[in-house]
Amino acid sequence: MLLVILGISESSKVAIGIFIFHLTSLVILCGSSFYYLFTNGFEVLILNFKNPIEGNITTALFFGFAAAMLGISGFESSANYVEEQKTGVFPKTLRNMWILVTVFNPLLAFLALTIIPISEIDLHEETLLSFMGNEAAGNWLFYLISIDAVLVLSGAVLTSFVGVGGLVERMALDRILPHFLLKKNKRNSSYMIFLTFFILCCSILFITRGDLEALAGVYTIAFLIVMILFGIGNLLLKINRAKLPRPERVGWFALFLAIAGVLTALIGNVLLNPPFLLIFLEYLIPTILVVGFMLYRIPLFKGVLRFLDYLTPDKRKGFKKINGLIKKEIRRIQSQKFVFFTNHDDVSILNKVLLYITKNENTRNLKIVAVIDEGEKLAPNLEKDIEVLDRVYPEIVIEFVKEKGQFRPEKIKELSKRWNIPINFMFVGSPSKDSHHSLEEMGDVRLII
């Protein structure tokens, strides 16, 4: 928390250093375990496989699959940096992670069974790899794996703070979370976000009383739900944004298989530890309530005004003041201007834009902007269509602006600064394959159709 508040983020050189140290530690551990296996024989492995299974083999495989799914933790972090990566890098990061997970996870599980009896695995499950290193090669490997664990988890914690900072800042900018979270210090760090996240982390530590199994259980449920939501998001992109150009695509079968696999793991983990689901819900429900309030605060404020009017139709002094404050807040929220860029005179698209604004955004001000380059002409019916829509939607103040220049990321930034409208309150239609600029090049501009 202190690092990110001071404005220190992650270093690629430090990350590479930790990664190389981690990889080296795992290779040494695997090599030492193989040496131990061939010098001491397969007796422990044979005894472990003779160990009676609780229930039947199908049940054991189901719960084993569910527990092992936590081993893919880390894939979700790659999405935090997708906008900062060069074209083609993102699939390579996923491929590299997949290869490492495919090699090391089953190999370490197998080697643990060759060295340590299952009864001892249960006793040392929280520090299994370091205990395994101690059994295979002695104290030095125990400490090496312990140091590696500290470094990797420290990097993971810093990654979580950086990731949460970006996510919450974007949600607050989009008015899905409270605006006070956007407060910044002199180092341009959103310290309120990091303080809030730190308090949440500490609270879950107190609620679980520091029990690593409970902490891991809550984390597992949250992580698996995030992975399912990635799949659902991809599904929605396929249905609602089929024509949106994108460098990577996945087939329907692979997508449904991925969602089904992670959903199976989630069900297995919930069945293994039902109390952990309750702890997770203790955090999920308040979050949903906060987001719900932010999304529907105008109807809620209007409901409060009606209730106050019912209670005190004579407008007593105290209630009159509250009434005035609520109305002032409604005006403040609705005064935020939004921008939609278009050069086409398709009235159906413009109508969809206004329907979206009416249903999803707490605003009553919309600028429709046509950026016209030299030699270009304005679409013939665009102004007339906007005049018609202005009469159809009297609750929205529509302003039509003709802007000279080229529609580029630089133009978007210029207009944002000139009009004092954040870029995340600017919308575009889905760019075509022939578009000179991809959506990610336009920064925080939002896709509305």
C-alpha positions as CSV (number, residue, x, y, z in Angstrom):
1,M,0.0,0.0,0.0
2,L,2.8,2.4,0.9
3,L,4.7,1.7,-2.3
4,V,1.7,2.4,-4.5
5,I,0.7,5.5,-2.5
6,L,4.3,6.8,-3.0
7,G,3.7,6.4,-6.7
8,I,6.0,3.3,-7.1
9,S,4.5,0.7,-9.4
10,E,6.0,-2.5,-10.7
11,S,9.3,-2.8,-12.4
12,S,9.7,-5.1,-15.4
13,K,13.3,-5.8,-14.4
14,V,12.4,-6.7,-10.9
15,A,9.6,-8.9,-12.2
16,I,12.0,-10.7,-14.5
17,G,14.4,-11.2,-11.6
18,I,11.7,-12.7,-9.4
19,F,10.5,-14.9,-12.3
20,I,14.0,-16.3,-13.0
21,F,14.6,-16.9,-9.3
22,H,11.2,-18.6,-9.0
23,L,11.8,-20.8,-12.1
24,T,15.3,-21.7,-10.9
25,S,14.0,-22.6,-7.4
26,L,11.3,-24.9,-8.9
27,V,13.8,-26.6,-11.3
28,I,16.2,-27.2,-8.3
29,L,13.3,-28.6,-6.2
30,C,12.2,-30.9,-9.0
31,G,15.7,-32.0,-9.7
32,S,16.4,-32.7,-6.0
33,S,13.1,-34.6,-5.7
34,F,13.9,-36.8,-8.7
35,Y,17.4,-37.5,-7.2
36,Y,15.7,-38.4,-3.9
37,L,13.3,-40.7,-5.7
38,F,15.9,-42.7,-7.6
39,T,18.2,-43.0,-4.5
40,N,15.4,-44.0,-2.0
41,G,13.0,-45.9,-4.3
42,F,9.3,-45.8,-5.0
43,E,8.0,-47.1,-1.6
44,V,6.3,-43.9,-0.5
45,L,4.6,-43.4,-3.9
46,I,3.3,-47.0,-3.8
47,L,2.0,-46.6,-0.3
48,N,0.3,-43.3,-1.2
49,F,-1.5,-44.9,-4.1
50,K,-2.6,-47.7,-1.9
51,N,-4.1,-45.2,0.5
52,P,-7.9,-45.7,0.8
53,I,-10.0,-43.1,-1.1
54,E,-12.8,-41.4,0.8
55,G,-15.9,-42.1,-1.4
56,N,-15.3,-43.3,-4.9
57,I,-12.7,-42.5,-7.6
58,T,-15.1,-40.2,-9.5
59,T,-15.7,-38.1,-6.4
60,A,-12.0,-37.9,-5.6
61,L,-11.2,-36.8,-9.2
62,F,-14.0,-34.2,-9.1
63,F,-12.8,-32.6,-5.8
64,G,-9.1,-33.0,-6.9
65,F,-9.9,-31.1,-10.1
66,A,-11.7,-28.4,-8.1
67,A,-8.8,-27.9,-5.7
68,A,-6.2,-28.0,-8.5
69,M,-7.9,-25.2,-10.4
70,L,-6.4,-22.7,-7.9
71,G,-3.1,-23.6,-9.6
72,I,-4.0,-21.4,-12.6
73,S,-4.1,-18.3,-10.4
74,G,-2.2,-15.6,-12.1
75,F,-3.8,-15.8,-15.5
76,E,-6.3,-13.1,-14.5
77,S,-3.4,-10.7,-13.7
78,S,-2.3,-10.6,-17.3
79,A,-5.5,-8.7,-18.3
80,N,-4.4,-5.8,-16.0
81,Y,-1.6,-5.0,-18.5
82,V,-3.2,-5.8,-21.8
83,E,-3.5,-2.1,-22.7
84,E,0.2,-1.5,-22.0
85,Q,1.4,-4.3,-24.1
86,K,2.5,-4.2,-27.8
87,T,0.4,-6.0,-30.4
88,G,0.8,-9.8,-30.2
89,V,2.4,-9.8,-26.7
90,F,-0.8,-10.7,-24.7
91,P,-1.3,-14.2,-26.3
92,K,2.4,-14.9,-25.8
93,T,2.1,-14.2,-22.0
94,L,-0.9,-16.6,-21.8
95,R,0.9,-19.2,-23.8
96,N,4.0,-19.0,-21.6
97,M,2.0,-19.2,-18.4
98,W,0.1,-22.2,-19.8
99,I,3.3,-24.1,-20.6
100,L,4.7,-23.4,-17.1
101,V,1.5,-24.4,-15.3
102,T,1.2,-27.5,-17.5
103,V,4.7,-28.6,-16.7
104,F,5.2,-27.7,-13.0
105,N,1.8,-28.1,-11.4
106,P,1.2,-31.8,-12.1
107,L,5.0,-32.6,-11.8
108,L,5.2,-31.0,-8.3
109,A,2.0,-32.8,-7.2
110,F,3.5,-36.2,-8.4
111,L,6.9,-35.6,-6.8
112,A,5.2,-34.7,-3.5
113,L,3.5,-38.0,-3.5
114,T,6.8,-39.8,-4.2
115,I,8.6,-38.2,-1.2
116,I,5.9,-37.4,1.5
117,P,3.3,-39.8,2.9
118,I,-0.3,-38.4,2.5
119,S,-0.7,-38.2,6.3
120,E,2.3,-35.8,6.5
121,I,1.0,-33.8,3.4
122,D,-2.1,-33.1,5.4
123,L,0.0,-31.8,8.3
124,H,2.2,-29.5,6.1
125,E,-0.2,-28.4,3.4
126,E,0.3,-24.7,4.1
127,T,4.1,-25.0,3.6
128,L,4.2,-28.1,1.4
129,L,6.9,-27.1,-1.1
130,S,9.4,-25.9,1.5
131,F,8.8,-29.1,3.6
132,M,9.2,-31.1,0.4
133,G,12.5,-29.4,-0.3
134,N,13.7,-30.2,3.3
135,E,12.9,-33.9,2.8
136,A,14.5,-34.0,-0.6
137,A,17.8,-32.1,0.0
138,G,17.9,-30.6,3.5
139,N,17.7,-27.3,5.2
140,W,19.2,-25.2,2.4
141,L,16.5,-26.0,0.0
142,F,13.8,-25.5,2.7
143,Y,15.1,-21.9,3.0
144,L,15.5,-21.3,-0.7
145,I,11.9,-22.3,-1.4
146,S,10.7,-20.2,1.6
147,I,12.5,-17.1,0.3
148,D,11.1,-17.8,-3.2
149,A,7.6,-17.9,-1.8
150,V,8.1,-14.6,0.0
151,L,9.3,-12.9,-3.2
152,V,6.6,-14.3,-5.4
153,L,3.8,-13.5,-3.0
154,S,5.2,-10.0,-2.5
155,G,5.1,-9.5,-6.2
156,A,1.6,-10.9,-6.3
157,V,0.4,-8.4,-3.6
158,L,1.9,-5.5,-5.5
159,T,0.3,-6.7,-8.7
160,S,-3.1,-6.9,-6.9
161,F,-2.7,-3.2,-5.6
162,V,-1.8,-2.0,-9.1
163,G,-4.6,-4.0,-10.7
164,V,-7.2,-2.8,-8.2
165,G,-6.0,0.8,-8.6
166,G,-6.7,0.7,-12.3
167,L,-10.0,-1.1,-12.1
168,V,-11.5,1.0,-9.3
169,E,-10.3,4.2,-10.8
170,R,-12.0,3.3,-14.1
171,M,-15.2,2.3,-12.3
172,A,-15.2,5.6,-10.4
173,L,-14.6,7.6,-13.6
174,D,-17.6,5.8,-15.1
175,R,-19.6,6.8,-12.0
176,I,-20.1,3.1,-11.0
177,L,-18.2,3.7,-7.7
178,P,-18.1,6.9,-5.5
179,H,-16.1,9.8,-6.9
180,F,-14.1,10.4,-3.7
181,L,-12.0,7.4,-4.6
182,L,-10.4,9.4,-7.3
183,K,-8.6,11.8,-4.9
184,K,-4.9,12.0,-5.7
185,N,-1.9,13.0,-3.8
186,K,1.1,15.1,-5.1
187,R,2.6,11.9,-6.6
188,N,-0.6,11.5,-8.7
189,S,-1.5,8.3,-6.8
190,S,-5.1,7.5,-6.0
191,Y,-4.4,7.0,-2.3
192,M,-8.1,6.6,-1.3
193,I,-8.4,3.5,-3.5
194,F,-5.3,1.9,-2.0
195,L,-6.3,2.8,1.6
196,T,-9.8,1.3,1.1
197,F,-8.3,-1.8,-0.5
198,F,-5.8,-2.2,2.4
199,I,-8.7,-1.9,5.0
200,L,-10.7,-4.6,3.1
201,C,-7.6,-6.9,3.1
202,C,-7.1,-6.4,6.8
203,S,-10.8,-6.9,7.6
204,I,-10.8,-10.3,5.8
205,L,-7.7,-11.2,7.7
206,F,-9.5,-10.5,11.0
207,I,-12.8,-12.2,10.0
208,T,-10.9,-15.4,9.1
209,R,-8.6,-14.9,12.2
210,G,-5.6,-15.4,10.0
211,D,-6.6,-19.0,9.0
212,L,-4.7,-19.6,5.8
213,E,-7.2,-22.3,4.7
214,A,-10.1,-19.9,5.1
215,L,-8.2,-17.1,3.3
216,A,-7.3,-19.4,0.5
217,G,-10.9,-20.6,0.2
218,V,-12.3,-17.1,-0.1
219,Y,-9.6,-16.2,-2.6
220,T,-10.4,-19.3,-4.6
221,I,-14.1,-18.5,-4.9
222,A,-13.4,-14.9,-5.9
223,F,-10.7,-15.9,-8.4
224,L,-12.9,-18.6,-10.1
225,I,-15.8,-16.2,-10.4
226,V,-13.5,-13.7,-12.1
227,M,-12.4,-16.3,-14.5
228,I,-16.0,-17.2,-15.3
229,L,-16.8,-13.6,-15.8
230,F,-14.0,-13.3,-18.4
231,G,-15.7,-16.1,-20.3
232,I,-19.1,-14.5,-20.0
233,G,-17.6,-11.2,-21.1
234,N,-16.2,-12.9,-24.2
235,L,-19.6,-14.5,-24.9
236,L,-21.3,-11.1,-24.7
237,L,-18.7,-9.6,-27.1
238,K,-19.4,-12.4,-29.6
239,I,-23.2,-11.8,-29.4
240,N,-23.3,-8.0,-29.1
241,R,-20.1,-6.9,-30.8
242,A,-19.6,-9.6,-33.5
243,K,-18.3,-7.1,-36.0
244,L,-15.9,-5.3,-33.7
245,P,-12.3,-5.8,-35.0
246,R,-10.0,-7.6,-32.6
247,P,-6.7,-9.4,-32.9
248,E,-7.6,-12.5,-31.0
249,R,-10.7,-14.7,-31.3
250,V,-11.8,-18.0,-29.6
251,G,-14.2,-20.6,-30.9
252,W,-17.6,-21.2,-29.4
253,F,-16.7,-24.7,-28.3
254,A,-13.5,-23.7,-26.5
255,L,-15.4,-20.8,-24.8
256,F,-18.2,-23.0,-23.5
257,L,-15.7,-25.7,-22.4
258,A,-13.6,-23.1,-20.5
259,I,-16.7,-21.7,-18.7
260,A,-18.0,-25.2,-17.9
261,G,-14.6,-26.2,-16.6
262,V,-14.2,-23.2,-14.2
263,L,-17.9,-23.5,-13.2
264,T,-17.3,-27.1,-12.2
265,A,-14.3,-26.1,-10.2
266,L,-16.3,-23.4,-8.4
267,I,-19.1,-25.8,-7.5
268,G,-16.5,-28.3,-6.2
269,N,-14.8,-25.7,-4.0
270,V,-18.1,-24.4,-2.6
271,L,-19.1,-28.0,-1.7
272,L,-15.7,-28.6,-0.1
273,N,-16.0,-25.5,2.1
274,P,-19.5,-24.0,2.3
275,P,-18.6,-21.5,5.1
276,F,-16.1,-19.8,2.8
277,L,-18.9,-18.9,0.5
278,L,-20.6,-17.0,3.3
279,I,-17.5,-15.0,4.0
280,F,-17.2,-14.2,0.3
281,L,-20.9,-13.1,0.2
282,E,-20.3,-10.8,3.2
283,Y,-18.1,-8.7,0.9
284,L,-19.9,-9.3,-2.4
285,I,-23.4,-8.1,-1.2
286,P,-22.2,-4.7,0.2
287,T,-20.2,-4.1,-3.0
288,I,-23.3,-4.8,-5.1
289,L,-25.4,-2.4,-2.9
290,V,-22.8,0.4,-3.4
291,V,-22.7,-0.2,-7.2
292,G,-26.5,-0.4,-7.3
293,F,-26.8,2.8,-5.5
294,M,-24.4,4.6,-7.8
295,L,-26.2,3.3,-10.9
296,Y,-29.8,4.0,-9.7
297,R,-29.2,7.0,-7.4
298,I,-31.3,9.4,-9.4
299,P,-34.5,7.2,-9.1
300,L,-33.6,6.7,-5.4
301,F,-33.2,10.4,-4.8
302,K,-36.5,11.1,-6.5
303,G,-38.1,8.4,-4.4
304,V,-36.8,10.1,-1.3
305,L,-38.2,13.5,-2.5
306,R,-41.6,12.0,-3.0
307,F,-41.5,10.4,0.4
308,L,-40.5,13.7,2.0
309,D,-43.3,15.4,0.1
310,Y,-45.7,12.8,1.5
311,L,-44.5,13.3,5.0
312,T,-44.4,17.1,5.0
313,P,-46.6,18.6,2.3
314,D,-46.3,21.9,4.1
315,K,-42.5,21.9,3.6
316,R,-41.2,22.5,7.1
317,K,-37.9,24.2,7.4
318,G,-35.7,21.1,8.2
319,F,-37.3,19.0,5.4
320,K,-37.2,21.9,3.0
321,K,-33.4,22.1,3.4
322,I,-33.0,18.4,2.8
323,N,-35.3,18.7,-0.2
324,G,-33.1,21.5,-1.6
325,L,-29.8,19.5,-1.0
326,I,-31.2,16.4,-2.8
327,K,-32.4,18.5,-5.8
328,K,-29.0,20.2,-6.0
329,E,-27.2,16.8,-6.0
330,I,-29.5,15.5,-8.8
331,R,-28.8,18.6,-10.9
332,R,-25.0,18.2,-10.3
333,I,-25.1,14.5,-11.4
334,Q,-27.2,15.3,-14.5
335,S,-25.2,18.3,-15.5
336,Q,-22.3,16.1,-16.6
337,K,-22.0,16.4,-20.4
338,F,-21.5,13.4,-22.7
339,V,-20.1,13.3,-26.3
340,F,-21.0,11.1,-29.2
341,F,-18.8,11.2,-32.3
342,T,-20.5,10.5,-35.7
343,N,-20.3,11.5,-39.3
344,H,-23.2,9.3,-40.5
345,D,-26.8,10.3,-41.0
346,D,-28.2,6.9,-39.9
347,V,-31.1,8.0,-37.7
348,S,-31.5,4.4,-36.2
349,I,-28.0,4.5,-34.8
350,L,-28.5,8.0,-33.3
351,N,-31.8,6.8,-31.8
352,K,-29.9,3.8,-30.2
353,V,-27.4,6.3,-28.7
354,L,-30.1,8.4,-27.1
355,L,-31.9,5.2,-25.8
356,Y,-28.6,4.1,-24.3
357,I,-28.0,7.5,-22.7
358,T,-31.6,7.6,-21.3
359,K,-31.4,4.1,-19.8
360,N,-27.8,3.8,-18.6
361,E,-26.4,7.3,-17.9
362,N,-27.4,9.8,-15.3
363,T,-27.1,12.8,-17.6
364,R,-29.4,15.2,-19.5
365,N,-26.6,16.8,-21.7
366,L,-25.3,15.3,-24.9
367,K,-23.0,16.8,-27.5
368,I,-23.2,15.1,-31.0
369,V,-20.0,15.9,-32.7
370,A,-19.1,15.5,-36.4
371,V,-15.4,15.8,-37.1
372,I,-15.0,17.0,-40.7
373,D,-11.6,17.0,-42.5
374,E,-10.8,19.3,-45.4
375,G,-12.6,18.2,-48.6
376,E,-15.1,16.2,-46.6
377,K,-18.8,17.0,-46.5
378,L,-21.3,16.6,-43.7
379,A,-23.7,13.8,-44.1
380,P,-26.8,15.3,-45.8
381,N,-29.5,14.5,-43.3
382,L,-27.5,14.5,-40.1
383,E,-28.6,17.9,-38.8
384,K,-32.3,17.3,-39.7
385,D,-32.2,13.9,-37.9
386,I,-30.7,15.4,-34.8
387,E,-33.4,18.1,-34.8
388,V,-36.1,15.4,-35.0
389,L,-34.4,13.4,-32.1
390,D,-34.2,16.6,-30.0
391,R,-38.0,16.8,-30.2
392,V,-38.4,13.0,-29.5
393,Y,-36.2,13.2,-26.4
394,P,-37.2,16.5,-24.7
395,E,-35.6,15.4,-21.4
396,I,-32.1,15.4,-23.0
397,V,-30.5,18.7,-24.1
398,I,-28.8,17.8,-27.5
399,E,-26.1,20.1,-28.9
400,F,-24.8,19.5,-32.4
401,V,-21.1,20.5,-33.0
402,K,-19.3,20.6,-36.4
403,E,-15.6,20.3,-35.6
404,K,-12.9,20.8,-38.3
405,G,-10.0,18.4,-38.4
406,Q,-9.2,14.7,-38.6
407,F,-10.8,12.2,-36.2
408,R,-7.7,11.0,-34.4
409,P,-6.8,10.2,-30.8
410,E,-5.1,13.6,-30.6
411,K,-8.4,15.3,-31.6
412,I,-10.3,13.4,-28.9
413,K,-7.7,14.6,-26.3
414,E,-7.9,18.2,-27.5
415,L,-11.7,18.3,-27.3
416,S,-11.7,16.7,-23.9
417,K,-9.3,19.4,-22.6
418,R,-11.2,22.3,-24.4
419,W,-14.7,21.2,-23.1
420,N,-13.5,19.9,-19.8
421,I,-15.2,16.5,-20.5
422,P,-13.3,13.4,-19.4
423,I,-12.5,11.0,-22.3
424,N,-14.4,8.2,-20.6
425,F,-17.6,10.3,-21.1
426,M,-17.0,10.3,-24.9
427,F,-18.6,7.6,-27.1
428,V,-18.0,6.2,-30.5
429,G,-19.7,3.6,-32.7
430,S,-18.0,0.3,-33.4
431,P,-15.0,1.0,-35.6
432,S,-14.9,-0.8,-39.0
433,K,-12.1,-2.9,-40.3
434,D,-11.1,0.0,-42.5
435,S,-10.8,2.4,-39.6
436,H,-7.4,4.2,-39.4
437,H,-7.3,3.8,-35.6
438,S,-8.2,0.9,-33.4
439,L,-10.4,1.3,-30.3
440,E,-7.4,0.9,-27.9
441,E,-5.5,3.7,-29.6
442,M,-8.4,6.1,-28.7
443,G,-7.6,5.8,-25.0
444,D,-10.5,5.8,-22.6
445,V,-13.2,6.5,-25.2
446,R,-16.2,4.2,-24.8
447,L,-17.9,2.0,-27.3
448,I,-21.7,2.5,-27.4
449,I,-22.9,0.5,-30.4
